[in-house]
Amino acid sequence: MPQIELLHPDHSPALLAFERENRAYFAATIPDRGDDFFARFDDHLRDRLAEQETGACYFHVVTGAEGEVLGRINLVDVADGGADLGYRIAERAAGRGLATWAVRELCRTAATDYGLTVLRAGTTLDNAASRAVLARTGFTVVGERQFSGRPGLTYRRALTP
């Protein structure tokens, strides 16, 4: 059974392996993190953990039965009862409902543990899988937006504890 865990320093090796293994897969649908992300991974992780300490963001990993990282799911720009949702699932775990499960779980956590009342999300038009996950988990389209020059949609979901 997968779990969602709040990001902590012990996740570093498994998280870096996850990012490296899935770099090309992710780059097909979302902007690549760039070589600097991998070269300075420890610095980036330290920065994210410092951000998390302020309550401005909540970074999570989705782990499998053996503690392997199968995905990331994050809440960023937390303010005024809302946050932006972002997620990515490993290629080897895609297409099995893991993203839908993780988004549902994090919506519950956002409402009950973090006291949030609304989540926002966005994806490109050509990312059918992400659009389907957002639709299945109660997000509704609220607008259009460009993502690194690619057309996309923005979404919103109200949360209740």
N, C-alpha and C positions, 0 to 999 in steps of 0.2 A: 504494500500500500504506500503510495507516495505521501510525502509530508511537505508542508511549507514551513520554512524556518527563517527567522529574521537573520539577515546577513551578519556574520561575525568573522573575526580574523582567521579562525580555524578552517573556514571554507576556502581559503586562498588557493591551495594546490588544485583542488577539484574544480573550482570555478575557472581558474586559468585553463585547465585541460578542456573544460566544456567550451569556453570561448574559442580556443584554438581549433578544436575538432569541428566546430560548427561555423567557422568564419565564412567560408565560401557559401554555405547553405544560407546563412543569414543575409549575406551581401546580395543575394538574388532578389530579396524583397524589401530590405531596409538598408539605409546607408551604412557602409562599412565603418568600423571603429577606427581604422587606420593603424599603421605600423607603430606609432607612438604609444597607443593603448597597450599593445603587447610588450613593447620594450620597457615601459614604465608601469607595468601592471600593479606592482606593489604600491607605488605612489598613488595611482588612481584608486585602488581599494582603500588605502588609508584616507584619502580625501572623501570617498563615499561614506565611510564609517564616521568620519567627523561630521559630515552633513547630517547623518542619521541621528547623531547625538543631540543635535539642535532641535529635532522634531520637524525639520523642514522636508524630510524624505524618510521613507521606510523601504529599505531594500530587502528582498527575500530571495531565497533559492528554493527550488522545488527539487527534493531529493528522492531517490529511489530506495529500494529495500536495503541496499548495501551502502547507502550514504553517498552514492554518486549523484552529481548534479545533472538533473534532467531538464532544468529550465530556470529562468529568472522571472520574477514578477515584482514590479516596483510601483510605489506610489511616490510621485515627486511633486514639487511645488505645492506642498501642503499649506493651506491657508484658508481662513474664513469658512471652515467646515468642508472644504473640497480638496481634491488632489487629481493629478493626471496619472492615469494607469498606463503602464507599459509592460510588455511581457515578450519572452522568446523561449521557445521549446526546442530541445535538441532534435536534430533530424531523425535520429533513431527512435525517438519517442513520439514523433508527430503522427497525426491521423488516428489517434486512439482515444481522443477525448480528454487528454491530459490538460490542454490549455483551457478547455471549457470548465473542467473541474477546478483548476487553479484559480481562474477568474472568479468563479462562484465563491470559492473559499475565501479569497482575499476581499471580496465585497462584504462578506460577513465580518471578517476581521476588521475591515476599515470602519464599519459601523459600530461594532461592539467594543473593540479594543482601542481604536484611535478616535472614536467619536465623530467620524466624518458623516456628512449627510448627502454628498454628491461626488460622483467620480466622472471624469472626462477622459476620453480616449480618442485616438485617431489612427487611421491607416490609409494606405494608398489604395486606389481603385483596383489595381492588379493583384492585391493580396486577398484573394477570395477566402482563404482559410481564416485569416484574422477577422474579416468582415463577418463571416459565419459565427465565429466564437462570440463576437460582441453582440450579434443579434440573439443568439441562444441564451446569453446571460443577462438579457434585459436592457441592453443599451439601445438607445434610439438615435438615429441620425439627426443632427442639429445644424449641420452646415458643411461647407466645402472648404478645402485648404490645399495648398501645395506642400509636399514633403520632399525637400531637396529637388525641386523642379518637377516632381511627379504629382499628378492630380490625386486628391484623396478626399476622405470624408472625416468629419468630426462627429463624435458621439457623446452622449450624456446618459447617466443613470442615477436616479435618486436612490438613496439608501435609507433603510429603516433598521433600527436595532432589533 
